[in-house]
Amino acid sequence: MHILVINGSPKGEKSNSYQLTKAFLEGIKQEASEVEIREQVVCRMDIKPCLGCFSCWNRTPGECCIADDMKQVIQDLLWADITIWSFPLYYFTVPGALKNLIDRQLPMLLPFMEEREGQVGSGGHPSRYDMSGKRTVVISTCGFYTAEGNYDGVCSLFDHLCGQGNYTTIFCGQGELFRVPELSAVTGEYLSCVEQAGREYAGGGISAQSRERLAQLLLPKETFEACADASWGIERESGGTGKNGGGTKKESDTLTFTRQMAALYRKESWQDRDIVLEMCYTDVEECYQIVLGKDGSHVYTDGFLKADTKIETPVTVWRSIAAGEIRGDEAMMQGLYRVKGDFSLMMKWDDYFGGSRPQPKQEQEAPAQKNTDMSIMLIPWIVLWVAASISRWQGCLLGIAACALVPLLYYRNKKTVYDVLSGVLVTGFCIAMLAGMSEKQMLPVSYLAFGVMWLVSCSGGQIPLTAHYSKNSYGGEEALQNPLFIRTNWILTMLWGILYLFTAVGSWFMMRSALSSLSGLINSAAPVLMGIFTVWFQRWYPARVARGK
């Protein structure tokens, strides 16, 4: 398969459109064998404008009188099985240098007038060469929030060149986002769609599902336009003042970066009160506030309000976090930045500043992922400790029944190894007591086994037991990559494990003393108090680390 890429952007390989083209080519290479690619970068070529002399039709048929790089382009067009035209939208059509190249294709045509079935326009010229079987792809980005309605001029041009419906297009709005490292998660997702389209194109054609995904906006209209406006580093109020539109003062790159971050605010995350986020960039000594309100965000450069959350960070660190070069939680653990005030904003950062790409309908309707549920693990133990202490026989039978019925909950919840292990252990303890073992022996041993299970999960680099369940409130599986989340849960899991070791020892002695009747009450009170401590610790400890302590 021979592929010619004509890169018509004045920015060459740095073109936003070229990023899409590279992804498309990568998809083709994954699907097709023996792919040979040639690239022509128009901005580096010597291609002069057409003179309109028609020498290529009468004096030197098939050859232009201008001696420049266009001769090689024509040879490559004849060589290629697939030609990919890659360019940004300039004033609703192709860039000027690329238009020169298109004009200079005249030697490839014969001068005679020809009427063709399904032709666009009132006439045409037949090809000088056999171009049957050749395919054309047009890939382009533009600076509007959507490509829809902005490519009429381009489509009209290629309808004349190739024939209506005889070429494939990938038109992407919001093209400037592809040069913003801080939005690599959003643009990377789109490039993956383009790569998939390349695989499908090599196999015959782009599917309707992929076309639908490619038509989705990278960011919502309002969010994109706010980001685009902020990217110029000019206040709207002063952007056109002065004689001939001049007199504009360029703001600092750090302020522009802050405005773009504010533009990603998702106002649907607003919860009954405005939040004042203060960004203090310690390396450039600049400080700004972002007010997150019901109707959107606003950046203040002076006249500060009382901050709810204050982030003290070098701007270089925060840019690296925004660009995905370093995880925010890892940077915090390394002490690269500090957070003061209300830490809850940090825990829900992606909810406030997700800037997420709107999802296709079929993805929105996908079934929800199953979550873990700690109650599945606890139910067998609670039944054992409560019921068996009242009646050994009936309690043990209830414990076995609970272990048998709990797996039914797996249809709605995701099971963990601790859910399964709990069922096995509780069943074993119940069978042992039914076989004649005293509850005064087995209940303390069961507390010991429960505590050991918690402690073992903290060893050998494993994920702490509590993390398997609390992750549901902190982003799911992604939370398990957060070192602060893991450390917080490691401490809590250790404390819970130690609590049940003491419970085991205390139960052993209490059940053999005058306090035997109070053992159940004491053993129930301790976890309640520990639960209150857990709720407090989950808020206090991450905030303490964020303050750099």
C-alpha positions as CSV (number, residue, x, y, z in Angstrom):
1,M,0.0,0.0,0.0
2,H,1.5,3.4,-1.1
3,I,0.4,6.4,0.9
4,L,1.2,10.0,0.1
5,V,0.7,12.6,2.9
6,I,0.5,16.2,1.7
7,N,1.0,18.3,4.8
8,G,-0.4,21.7,3.8
9,S,0.0,23.5,7.2
10,P,2.5,26.4,7.4
11,K,3.5,24.9,10.8
12,G,4.7,21.7,9.2
13,E,5.1,18.8,11.6
14,K,3.9,21.0,14.5
15,S,0.5,21.3,12.9
16,N,-2.5,20.3,15.0
17,S,-4.0,18.7,11.9
18,Y,-0.8,16.7,11.4
19,Q,-1.3,15.1,14.9
20,L,-4.6,13.6,13.6
21,T,-2.9,12.5,10.4
22,K,-0.1,10.7,12.4
23,A,-2.8,8.9,14.5
24,F,-4.7,7.9,11.3
25,L,-1.5,6.6,9.7
26,E,-0.7,4.6,12.9
27,G,-4.1,2.9,12.6
28,I,-3.5,2.0,9.0
29,K,-0.1,0.6,9.8
30,Q,-1.6,-1.6,12.5
31,E,-4.1,-3.1,10.1
32,A,-2.4,-3.2,6.7
33,S,0.9,-4.9,5.8
34,E,3.7,-3.5,3.6
35,V,2.7,0.1,4.0
36,E,5.1,2.7,2.3
37,I,4.6,6.3,3.2
38,R,5.9,9.4,1.5
39,E,5.3,12.9,3.0
40,Q,5.5,16.2,1.3
41,V,5.6,19.3,3.6
42,V,4.3,22.2,1.5
43,C,5.8,24.9,3.7
44,R,9.3,23.5,3.0
45,M,8.8,23.1,-0.8
46,D,9.4,25.5,-3.7
47,I,6.0,25.6,-5.4
48,K,5.2,28.8,-7.2
49,P,1.7,30.0,-8.2
50,C,0.2,28.8,-11.4
51,L,0.8,31.3,-14.3
52,G,-2.4,30.3,-16.2
53,C,-0.3,30.0,-19.4
54,F,-1.7,26.5,-20.3
55,S,1.8,25.4,-21.6
56,C,1.2,22.1,-19.9
57,W,-1.8,21.5,-22.2
58,N,-0.4,22.6,-25.6
59,R,3.4,23.4,-25.7
60,T,4.7,20.8,-23.3
61,P,1.7,18.4,-22.7
62,G,1.8,17.0,-19.2
63,E,4.7,19.1,-18.1
64,C,4.6,22.5,-16.4
65,C,6.9,25.2,-17.7
66,I,7.8,26.2,-14.1
67,A,10.8,24.2,-12.8
68,D,10.2,23.6,-9.1
69,D,9.1,20.9,-6.6
70,M,5.7,20.4,-8.1
71,K,7.1,17.9,-10.6
72,Q,7.9,15.5,-7.7
73,V,4.5,16.1,-6.2
74,I,2.8,14.9,-9.4
75,Q,5.0,11.9,-9.5
76,D,4.0,11.0,-5.9
77,L,0.3,11.5,-6.7
78,L,0.6,9.0,-9.5
79,W,2.6,6.6,-7.3
80,A,0.2,6.7,-4.3
81,D,-2.8,4.4,-3.7
82,I,-4.0,6.7,-1.0
83,T,-3.5,10.5,-0.8
84,I,-4.0,12.2,2.6
85,W,-4.5,15.9,2.5
86,S,-3.7,17.3,5.9
87,F,-4.2,21.0,6.7
88,P,-5.8,23.5,9.0
89,L,-8.9,25.6,8.0
90,Y,-7.7,29.0,6.8
91,Y,-10.5,31.5,6.2
92,F,-12.9,28.7,5.5
93,T,-10.7,27.0,2.9
94,V,-7.2,25.6,2.5
95,P,-4.0,27.5,3.3
96,G,-2.6,29.6,0.5
97,A,0.5,27.6,-0.2
98,L,-1.6,24.4,-0.4
99,K,-4.0,26.1,-2.8
100,N,-1.0,26.9,-5.1
101,L,-0.1,23.1,-5.1
102,I,-3.7,22.2,-5.9
103,D,-3.7,24.8,-8.8
104,R,-0.5,23.3,-10.1
105,Q,-2.1,19.9,-10.7
106,L,-3.3,21.2,-14.1
107,P,-0.7,19.1,-16.0
108,M,-2.5,16.0,-14.8
109,L,-5.6,16.9,-16.8
110,L,-6.3,16.9,-20.5
111,P,-7.6,20.2,-22.0
112,F,-10.8,18.7,-23.5
113,M,-14.2,19.5,-22.0
114,E,-16.0,16.5,-20.6
115,E,-19.4,15.8,-19.0
116,R,-19.3,13.1,-16.4
117,E,-22.1,11.4,-14.6
118,G,-22.6,12.8,-11.2
119,Q,-20.1,15.6,-11.8
120,V,-20.1,18.7,-9.6
121,G,-20.2,21.9,-11.6
122,S,-21.0,22.6,-15.2
123,G,-18.1,20.8,-16.8
124,G,-14.7,19.3,-16.3
125,H,-11.5,17.9,-17.8
126,P,-10.6,14.2,-18.1
127,S,-7.5,12.9,-16.3
128,R,-4.4,12.4,-18.4
129,Y,-3.6,9.3,-16.3
130,D,-5.5,6.3,-15.1
131,M,-6.5,7.3,-11.5
132,S,-9.0,4.5,-11.0
133,G,-8.7,2.7,-7.7
134,K,-7.0,5.6,-5.9
135,R,-8.4,6.8,-2.7
136,T,-8.4,10.3,-1.0
137,V,-8.6,11.3,2.6
138,V,-9.0,14.9,3.8
139,I,-7.9,15.6,7.5
140,S,-8.3,19.0,8.9
141,T,-8.8,20.9,12.2
142,C,-10.3,24.3,12.7
143,G,-10.4,26.9,15.6
144,F,-14.2,26.8,16.0
145,Y,-16.0,24.7,18.7
146,T,-17.3,22.5,15.9
147,A,-16.4,21.6,12.4
148,E,-20.0,21.5,11.4
149,G,-21.0,24.3,9.0
150,N,-17.4,25.6,8.5
151,Y,-16.1,23.3,5.8
152,D,-18.4,24.2,3.0
153,G,-15.6,25.8,1.0
154,V,-13.3,22.8,1.5
155,C,-16.0,20.3,0.6
156,S,-16.9,22.2,-2.5
157,L,-13.2,22.2,-3.6
158,F,-12.7,18.5,-3.1
159,D,-16.2,17.7,-4.6
160,H,-14.8,19.3,-7.8
161,L,-11.4,17.6,-7.5
162,C,-12.5,14.1,-6.6
163,G,-16.2,13.9,-7.2
164,Q,-18.9,14.2,-4.6
165,G,-18.7,11.3,-2.1
166,N,-15.5,10.0,-3.6
167,Y,-13.3,11.0,-0.7
168,T,-13.2,10.5,3.1
169,T,-13.1,13.4,5.6
170,I,-12.1,13.8,9.2
171,F,-12.9,17.4,10.2
172,C,-12.2,18.3,13.8
173,G,-13.2,21.5,15.6
174,Q,-11.4,22.9,18.6
175,G,-8.1,22.1,16.8
176,E,-6.0,24.5,19.0
177,L,-6.5,22.1,21.9
178,F,-4.1,19.7,20.4
179,R,-1.2,22.0,21.2
180,V,-2.1,22.4,24.9
181,P,-0.3,19.8,27.0
182,E,-2.6,20.4,29.9
183,L,-5.5,18.9,27.8
184,S,-3.6,15.8,26.7
185,A,-6.2,13.5,28.3
186,V,-9.0,15.0,26.3
187,T,-7.1,15.3,23.0
188,G,-5.4,11.9,23.5
189,E,-8.9,10.3,23.7
190,Y,-9.8,11.9,20.4
191,L,-6.5,10.8,18.7
192,S,-7.3,7.2,19.8
193,C,-10.6,7.5,17.9
194,V,-8.7,8.8,14.9
195,E,-6.3,5.8,15.1
196,Q,-9.3,3.5,15.3
197,A,-10.7,5.2,12.2
198,G,-7.3,4.5,10.4
199,R,-7.5,0.8,11.2
200,E,-11.1,0.6,9.9
201,Y,-10.2,2.6,6.8
202,A,-7.4,0.2,6.0
203,G,-9.9,-2.6,6.3
204,G,-12.4,-1.1,4.0
205,G,-14.1,2.0,5.5
206,I,-14.7,4.0,8.7
207,S,-17.6,2.6,10.7
208,A,-20.7,4.7,11.6
209,Q,-19.8,4.3,15.3
210,S,-16.3,5.7,14.7
211,R,-17.8,8.6,12.7
212,E,-20.1,9.4,15.5
213,R,-17.3,9.4,18.0
214,L,-15.2,11.7,15.7
215,A,-18.1,14.1,15.5
216,Q,-18.3,14.5,19.3
217,L,-17.0,17.8,20.7
218,L,-13.7,17.6,22.6
219,L,-15.0,20.1,25.1
220,P,-18.5,21.6,25.6
221,K,-19.0,24.7,23.5
222,E,-19.0,27.1,26.4
223,T,-15.9,25.5,28.0
224,F,-13.9,25.5,24.7
225,E,-14.7,29.1,23.8
226,A,-13.7,30.3,27.3
227,C,-10.4,28.4,27.0
228,A,-9.9,29.8,23.5
229,D,-10.6,33.4,24.6
230,A,-8.2,33.0,27.6
231,S,-5.4,31.5,25.4
232,W,-4.7,34.9,23.8
233,G,-3.7,36.5,27.1
234,I,-5.9,39.5,26.5
235,E,-8.7,40.8,28.6
236,R,-11.9,41.0,26.5
237,E,-12.5,44.5,27.8
238,S,-9.2,45.8,26.5
239,G,-8.7,43.5,23.6
240,G,-9.7,45.9,20.9
241,T,-8.9,49.3,22.4
242,G,-6.6,52.0,20.9
243,K,-6.1,53.3,17.4
244,N,-6.5,50.6,14.8
245,G,-7.3,48.1,17.5
246,G,-3.9,48.5,19.2
247,G,-2.9,49.5,22.7
248,T,-3.5,46.0,24.1
249,K,-1.4,44.9,27.1
250,K,-0.4,41.3,27.1
251,E,-1.0,39.6,30.4
252,S,1.5,37.2,32.0
253,D,1.7,33.6,30.8
254,T,0.8,32.5,34.4
255,L,-2.4,34.5,34.4
256,T,-3.3,33.1,31.0
257,F,-2.7,29.6,32.3
258,T,-4.9,30.3,35.4
259,R,-7.7,31.6,33.1
260,Q,-7.6,28.5,31.0
261,M,-7.7,26.3,34.1
262,A,-10.7,28.4,35.3
263,A,-12.4,27.9,31.9
264,L,-12.4,24.1,32.6
265,Y,-14.6,24.6,35.6
266,R,-17.8,22.5,35.4
267,K,-20.5,24.6,36.8
268,E,-22.8,21.6,37.3
269,S,-20.5,20.6,40.2
270,W,-21.6,23.7,42.1
271,Q,-23.1,22.8,45.5
272,D,-25.1,25.6,47.1
273,R,-22.2,27.9,47.7
274,D,-19.4,29.6,45.8
275,I,-15.9,28.4,46.4
276,V,-12.9,30.7,46.3
277,L,-9.7,28.9,45.1
278,E,-6.5,30.9,45.5
279,M,-3.5,29.9,43.4
280,C,-0.2,31.3,44.7
281,Y,2.6,30.6,42.3
282,T,5.7,30.7,44.5
283,D,8.4,30.7,41.7
284,V,7.0,33.8,39.9
285,E,5.4,35.5,42.9
286,E,2.0,35.8,41.3
287,C,-1.3,35.1,43.1
288,Y,-4.8,34.8,41.6
289,Q,-8.2,33.7,42.8
290,I,-10.7,31.7,41.0
291,V,-14.3,32.0,42.2
292,L,-16.3,28.8,41.3
293,G,-19.9,29.8,41.2
294,K,-23.3,28.7,40.1
295,D,-23.1,30.4,36.7
296,G,-19.4,29.7,36.0
297,S,-15.9,30.8,37.1
298,H,-14.2,34.2,37.4
299,V,-10.6,35.0,37.9
300,Y,-9.6,37.9,40.2
301,T,-6.2,39.5,39.9
302,D,-6.6,41.9,42.9
303,G,-9.1,42.8,45.6
304,F,-8.9,39.3,47.0
305,L,-11.8,37.6,48.8
306,K,-11.4,35.2,51.7
307,A,-10.0,32.0,50.2
308,D,-11.7,28.6,51.0
309,T,-8.7,26.7,49.5
310,K,-5.3,28.0,48.9
311,I,-2.7,26.2,46.8
312,E,1.0,27.3,47.1
313,T,2.9,25.9,44.2
314,P,5.6,26.7,41.6
315,V,3.8,27.3,38.3
316,T,6.2,24.8,36.7
317,V,4.9,22.1,39.1
318,W,1.3,22.9,38.4
319,R,1.8,23.0,34.7
320,S,3.4,19.6,34.9
321,I,0.5,18.2,36.8
322,A,-2.0,19.7,34.4
323,A,0.0,18.2,31.5
324,G,-0.1,14.8,33.0
325,E,3.7,14.7,33.4
326,I,3.4,14.1,37.1
327,R,0.4,12.9,39.2
328,G,-1.0,15.6,41.5
329,D,-1.1,13.2,44.5
330,E,2.5,12.2,44.0
331,A,3.6,15.8,43.8
332,M,1.8,16.5,47.0
333,M,3.4,13.5,48.7
334,Q,6.8,14.8,47.6
335,G,6.1,18.2,49.1
336,L,6.2,19.9,45.7
337,Y,3.2,22.0,46.6
338,R,1.0,22.7,49.7
339,V,-2.7,23.1,50.2
340,K,-4.2,25.2,53.0
341,G,-7.8,25.6,54.0
342,D,-10.7,23.3,52.9
343,F,-9.1,20.1,51.4
344,S,-12.4,18.7,50.1
345,L,-11.9,20.7,46.8
346,M,-8.8,18.7,46.2
347,M,-10.5,15.4,46.8
348,K,-13.1,16.2,44.1
349,W,-10.8,18.2,41.8
350,D,-11.8,16.2,38.7
351,D,-15.5,16.9,39.4
352,Y,-14.8,20.6,39.4
353,F,-12.2,20.8,36.7
354,G,-12.9,17.8,34.6
355,G,-13.4,19.6,31.3
356,S,-14.4,16.1,30.1
357,R,-15.3,15.4,26.5
358,P,-19.0,14.8,25.9
359,Q,-19.6,11.1,25.4
360,P,-21.4,9.5,22.6
361,K,-24.9,8.4,23.4
362,Q,-24.1,4.7,23.4
363,E,-21.3,5.3,25.9
364,Q,-23.6,7.3,28.2
365,E,-26.0,4.4,28.3
366,A,-23.4,1.8,29.1
367,P,-24.2,-0.2,32.2
368,A,-22.6,1.2,35.4
369,Q,-19.6,-0.6,36.8
370,K,-20.1,-2.8,39.9
371,N,-18.8,-1.4,43.1
372,T,-17.4,-3.2,46.1
373,D,-19.4,-3.1,49.4
374,M,-17.8,-3.7,52.8
375,S,-21.1,-4.9,54.2
376,I,-20.7,-8.1,52.1
377,M,-17.6,-8.8,54.1
378,L,-19.0,-7.8,57.4
379,I,-22.4,-9.5,57.4
380,P,-21.1,-13.1,58.1
381,W,-18.9,-11.9,60.9
382,I,-21.6,-9.8,62.6
383,V,-24.1,-12.7,62.4
384,L,-21.5,-15.0,63.9
385,W,-20.5,-12.7,66.8
386,V,-24.1,-11.6,67.7
387,A,-26.1,-14.8,67.1
388,A,-23.5,-17.3,68.4
389,S,-23.1,-15.4,71.6
390,I,-26.8,-15.7,72.2
391,S,-27.3,-19.4,71.1
392,R,-24.4,-21.5,69.9
393,W,-26.5,-23.9,67.8
394,Q,-28.9,-21.4,66.3
395,G,-26.2,-18.8,65.9
396,C,-23.9,-21.1,64.0
397,L,-26.7,-22.2,61.7
398,L,-27.6,-18.5,61.0
399,G,-23.9,-17.9,60.4
400,I,-23.7,-20.7,57.8
401,A,-26.9,-19.5,56.2
402,A,-25.5,-15.9,55.9
403,C,-22.3,-17.2,54.3
404,A,-24.4,-19.2,51.8
405,L,-26.7,-16.3,50.9
406,V,-24.2,-13.4,50.8
407,P,-22.8,-14.5,47.4
408,L,-26.2,-13.6,45.9
409,L,-25.1,-10.0,46.4
410,Y,-22.3,-10.5,43.9
411,Y,-24.8,-10.0,41.1
412,R,-25.0,-6.4,42.0
413,N,-21.6,-5.8,43.6
414,K,-18.0,-6.5,42.8
415,K,-16.6,-9.1,45.2
416,T,-13.1,-8.9,46.8
417,V,-10.9,-11.6,48.1
418,Y,-11.8,-10.5,51.6
419,D,-15.5,-11.1,50.9
420,V,-14.7,-14.7,49.9
421,L,-12.2,-15.3,52.7
422,S,-14.7,-14.0,55.3
423,G,-17.3,-16.5,54.1
424,V,-14.8,-19.4,54.3
425,L,-13.6,-18.4,57.8
426,V,-17.0,-17.8,59.3
427,T,-18.3,-21.1,57.9
428,G,-15.3,-22.9,59.4
429,F,-15.8,-21.3,62.8
430,C,-19.5,-22.2,62.8
431,I,-18.8,-25.8,61.8
432,A,-16.2,-26.1,64.6
433,M,-18.7,-24.9,67.2
434,L,-21.4,-27.2,65.9
435,A,-18.8,-30.0,66.2
436,G,-18.4,-29.2,69.9
437,M,-15.9,-26.4,70.3
438,S,-16.9,-23.8,72.9
439,E,-18.0,-20.4,71.9
440,K,-15.7,-19.1,74.6
441,Q,-12.8,-20.5,72.6
442,M,-14.0,-19.9,69.1
443,L,-15.4,-16.3,69.3
444,P,-12.0,-14.8,70.5
445,V,-10.2,-16.8,67.9
446,S,-12.6,-15.4,65.3
447,Y,-11.8,-11.9,66.4
448,L,-8.1,-12.8,66.1
449,A,-8.6,-14.2,62.6
450,F,-10.5,-11.0,61.6
451,G,-7.8,-8.8,62.9
452,V,-5.0,-10.8,61.3
453,M,-6.9,-10.6,57.9
454,W,-6.8,-6.8,58.1
455,L,-3.1,-6.7,59.1
456,V,-1.9,-9.1,56.5
457,S,-3.5,-6.9,53.8
458,C,-1.0,-4.2,54.8
459,S,2.1,-6.3,54.2
460,G,4.1,-7.0,51.1
461,G,3.1,-4.0,49.2
462,Q,-0.5,-5.2,49.0
463,I,-3.5,-2.8,48.7
464,P,-4.9,-2.3,52.2
465,L,-8.2,-3.9,52.9
466,T,-10.1,-0.7,53.5
467,A,-8.9,0.7,50.1
468,H,-10.8,-2.0,48.2
469,Y,-14.0,-0.5,49.6
470,S,-13.4,3.2,50.1
471,K,-12.1,3.6,46.6
472,N,-15.8,3.9,45.4
473,S,-16.0,7.4,46.9
474,Y,-12.7,8.5,45.4
475,G,-12.8,7.7,41.7
476,G,-12.9,3.9,41.7
477,E,-9.8,2.0,40.5
478,E,-8.0,5.3,39.8
479,A,-7.8,5.9,43.5
480,L,-5.6,2.9,43.9
481,Q,-2.9,4.7,42.0
482,N,-3.0,7.6,44.5
483,P,-0.2,7.3,47.1
484,L,-2.0,9.5,49.6
485,F,-5.1,7.5,49.4
486,I,-3.2,4.3,49.9
487,R,-1.2,5.6,52.8
488,T,-4.4,6.9,54.5
489,N,-6.0,3.5,54.1
490,W,-2.9,1.7,55.2
491,I,-2.9,3.5,58.5
492,L,-6.6,2.9,59.0
493,T,-6.4,-0.8,58.1
494,M,-3.5,-1.2,60.5
495,L,-5.5,0.5,63.3
496,W,-8.6,-1.7,62.7
497,G,-6.4,-4.8,62.6
498,I,-4.8,-3.9,65.9
499,L,-8.2,-3.1,67.4
500,Y,-9.4,-6.6,66.7
501,L,-6.3,-8.2,68.1
502,F,-7.0,-6.4,71.4
503,T,-10.7,-7.4,71.0
504,A,-9.6,-11.0,70.7
505,V,-7.4,-10.9,73.8
506,G,-10.0,-8.9,75.8
507,S,-12.8,-11.3,74.8
508,W,-10.8,-14.3,75.9
509,F,-10.4,-12.9,79.4
510,M,-13.8,-11.2,79.7
511,M,-15.7,-14.4,78.7
512,R,-14.0,-16.2,81.6
513,S,-14.7,-13.5,84.2
514,A,-17.7,-11.7,85.8
515,L,-17.7,-9.3,82.8
516,S,-18.8,-12.1,80.4
517,S,-22.3,-10.7,80.0
518,L,-20.8,-7.3,79.0
519,S,-18.3,-8.6,76.5
520,G,-20.8,-8.2,73.5
521,L,-21.6,-4.6,74.5
522,I,-17.9,-3.7,74.9
523,N,-17.0,-5.4,71.6
524,S,-19.7,-3.5,69.8
525,A,-18.8,-0.1,71.3
526,A,-15.2,-0.2,70.3
527,P,-15.9,-0.5,66.5
528,V,-18.4,2.3,66.8
529,L,-15.8,4.6,68.3
530,M,-13.3,3.5,65.8
531,G,-15.7,4.2,63.0
532,I,-16.1,7.8,64.2
533,F,-12.3,8.1,64.3
534,T,-12.1,6.7,60.8
535,V,-14.5,9.4,59.4
536,W,-12.5,12.1,61.0
537,F,-9.1,10.7,60.0
538,Q,-10.0,10.4,56.4
539,R,-10.5,14.1,56.3
540,W,-7.8,15.2,58.7
541,Y,-4.8,13.2,57.5
542,P,-4.8,14.1,53.8
543,A,-5.3,17.7,54.7
544,R,-2.3,17.5,57.1
545,V,-0.1,16.0,54.4
546,A,-1.3,18.7,51.9
547,R,-0.2,21.4,54.3
548,G,3.3,19.9,54.1
549,K,3.3,18.4,57.6
